[in-house]
Amino acid sequence: MGIVRRGSRAFLLAGLMLGLIAGVAGSQPNREVDLVEVRGVIDPPTADYLRAQLRSAEERDAHALIVQLDTPGGLDSSMRDIIRDVAASSVPVVVWVAPRGARAASAGTFIAMAAHLVFMAEATEIGAASPVNLAGGSDDTLDKKVTNDAAAFIEELARTRGRNEEWARSAVTEAAAIGATEAEEIGVIDGKASSLRALLEALDGRTVALADAEAELDTWDPAQPGPNVAVNFKDMGPLQQLLHIVTDPEIAFLLLLIGFFGLIFELYNPGIGLAGILGGIALILAFYSLSVLPTNWAGVLLIALAVIFFLVDLHVAGLGVFTVGGLVALVVGGLILFSGAPDALRLSPWGIALGVAVSLLFFISVMTAALRVRLRRPITGEEGIVGEVGDAQTDIAPEGTVITKGTLWRARTMETGIAAGSKVKIMASEGLVLLVEPLHEKEDRPA
């Protein structure tokens, strides 16, 4: 009997332990919700990233996919790729415009209208989804066709999700934009949530119509109270982040200039090839960006022409008429580089000003120094005259005549100018032209 009682107690104790373990396991979240942050311009890297995360959520049978959105807009093709996958998704897609101060403008408005559920944090906005003629110019017929197409598209998205169709159409035709409070009041969104915790609580019990079924969200446990799902925070990979960064218009503009400058410096001052390598990489990234962004290639040609003008003036007269022409070509090229694109995809005046400053700094300081080093090397074998002192017979600005050892020579200087009668030092020779610099008093003169 003692053995039986001891066995019964052991069995009871084991049962209690198993029940406790089961209770603890049952209290843990057994569903996963993926949270994907989309910030900045809607471009191909962003679209590829978001679509890949949606496929991953479907393969793992995630409970829902939350897209935390903050965008000024983006490319129509990328936007439609995202919407196409969201419409066919077997996982509920929730667009959450957050954090405070975020917006879902232009392409972001379309993506929000396509989502199964839309929530916004306080102090956020949605709207201003009017299409833009990327080709530039003005064509009333074309503009009307594009606007009507976009209006019909967003109106159908709103109708499918049971949202305010009239406002959705006005967001395209009238560039209407509203804040989170008004958007909730007129039925543009499903509610407000300023934190992830508040969002999960608001999602609980919502029923959404998927592509082939309906799904009820179970994201909150009122008994705790607290979330009863595990949230997986997803981030872009390093390559996706790099490609997303370089598709910024300012970054693309600067990469184009840096690429040109790196190759030019390498040609004028051959060394270990670092400048050439960096310039080549910058050019590759720049042309990738230009292939993605709505680029006006006339702007690219003007920027290349500006660089050529700067080079010509570097050889001829320092800062002269070619430099002015280069500055004009650079500014105009920057202005029309993304002309006709949405505001989020245009070069800002500050971006153009930075490009001009970088160009002037490069050619005035870096290239002038590199060219001096290069020209100081004897070019035609006239080594005997290099280092001699002569007299400027005429003003040298930048060309003139010099007499040395009783012989009259044509001369050129990289300085701002040398007055007639001044002493000069021969630094190098190019054929029958001497390259000279003014002789300073502290320099030793030959006997």
C-alpha positions, 0 to 999 in steps of 0.5 A: 500500500505504501508503494502504491501511495508513493506512486500515486503522489509521484504521478500527481506531482508529475501531472501538476508539473506538466499542467504548469508547463502547459499553462506557461507555454500557453501564455506565450505568444504563438503568433508572429507579426512582422513590422517593416519600416519604409522611410523615404522615397518609394523606389525600386530598392524599397519596393523589392525589400517590401515585396520580399518581406511580404513573401517571407511573411506568407511563407511563414504564415505570419499573423500580419505584416505591419508597414510603418510608413513615412514617405514623401512619395516616389515612383509610380512603377515601384508603387504599383509593384507594391500594390499588386503584391498587397492585393494578392497577399494571403497575409493581412497588411496593415499600413501604420503612418508613424511616428508622429510627424510622418506622412503618407504623401503621393505614392504613399497615399496609394499604398495606404489605400491598398492596405487591408487596414490603415492606422495613423499616429497623431500629428501625421498626414496623408494625401497630396497624391496628384500625378506629375508629368515626368517628361516635363513640359505642358500637355493638357491632354496628357496631363488629363489622361494621367490624372484620370487614370490615377484618380480611377485607380485610387478610387477603386482601391478605396472602394475595395477597402471600404474607405472614403472614395470621394476624398481618395479621388480628391487627393489626386484631382485636387491634391487634397491632404488631411491629418490623422484626426480628420482622416479617421472622422471621414473614414479614410483610415481605420483608426489612430495609434501613436505607439506599437502597443496601441496599434496591436490593441486596436488591431485585435478583433478586426476582420479583413478580406484577403485575396481568397479568404477572411482573417480575424486578427487576434493581437491583444490579450485583455486578461494580461492586458498586453499583446499576445503576438511576437513582433519581428522587426525587419530591416533592410540588408546592407546592399538594399540600404546602399541602393536606397541611399544612392537613389536620393537625388542629391546623392545621385548628383554628387556621385556623378560629379565625384565620379568625373572628378576621380577619373580626371584626377587619376588621369592627371596624376597617375598613382596607385589608382585609388582616385580612379577606383573611387571615381569609377565606383561613384560613376557606376552608382550614379548611373544606377541612380539615374537609371532608376530616377526620372532623369532628363539626360540633357541635364547629364550632358550639361553637367559633363559639358560643365566639367569639360569647360572647367578643364579647358579653363584650367589649361588656358587662363585659370578662372575665365570665360570657360569657368563662367560657362561651366558654372552656368552649364552645371546650374542649368544641368542640375535644375533640369536633371530631374525636371518634371519629377515629384518634389521628393525626387527633385534636386534642391537649391542647396544640393545644386549649391553644394555641387557648385562649391565642390566643383570649384574647390576641386578645380581651383585647389586640387586640380591646380596643384596636381597640374603644377606637379605634372608640368614641373616635369620636363616634357621636351628634354629642355632640362638645361633651362629648367630652374633658370631665372629670366625677365618678363618682357610683357605681362604674363596673364596667363601668357606672355614673353620671357627673356633668359640667357639672351633668348626670347621665349613664349611663356605661360604661368599658373599664377594669377599674373606676372607683370612686365619687368618682373623676375621669373623662374622657369619651372618646366618647358612644353615645346617652345613654351616655358612654364614660369612662376614669379621669383620671390625675393627669398629664393636663391638666384643663380650667380 
